[in-house]
Amino acid sequence: MANWTDPRVAGSSRSALGVDRVASDAGLRSYMLSVYNYMASGVLLSGIVAYLFASSGMAAAVFTQPGFLKYVIIFAPLLMVFGFGAVAARGSTAAMQAMFWAFAAVMGLSLSTIFIRFSETSIATAFFATAAAFVSLSLYGYTTKKDLSGFGTFLIMGVVGLLVASLVNLFVQSSVFALAISAVGVLIFAGLTAYDTQRIKSLYFQVAGSDMVGKTAIMGALTLYLDFVNMFTFLLNLMGNRE
């Protein structure tokens, strides 16, 4: 596989003197720190909302009884993800921030079902295992010199396959098939964590110095947030003890 070329070095005579490189290194560190701060804060907000919604008894009332509201909560995060592109194109960075926090809160409502289905010990174990894997994989994606873009198409196709398989299993209701989907899901989103981290890092050099840096950081945080949450839920479905 071809080595990844650092845009800070290619085509810049001043980078050879180390002037622009030092500046871009500092800018990149600040940018990536912003991405991780947004992402971690979003996960924390979702966790708090999920726990409070479940512990209040409202999650059980909504998700275990017939009604339209549970479908609104389940599908609202997906609709909001599609809306991020429009906000990024026309809205301000502040609007992007507000939408990100709103998304994290709504996602928390959707995730509250895990407290109904799984023991708190299982949830905690899966969360810390996911956190450890995420840090390792994201660090690899950030530091590796290998170009991971070749895996992108394969991984995205894998996500589409997971969606199709999950829809099929809604009708088949096979526990074995569900475990297989969860195992594959963990692997796919583990790969996406490394791939997306490298892609987010590379995007910085395309927007550095423009007013798109803030928006790009939020979009990067959203991407890593989705990688983390999906890896966590698939791992929980695979290994968790059900209530």
Helices and strands as residue ranges (DSSP letters): H 13-17, H 19-55, H 58-63, H 69-90, H 93-111, H 114-117, H 120-143, H 149-172, H 175-207, H 213-239
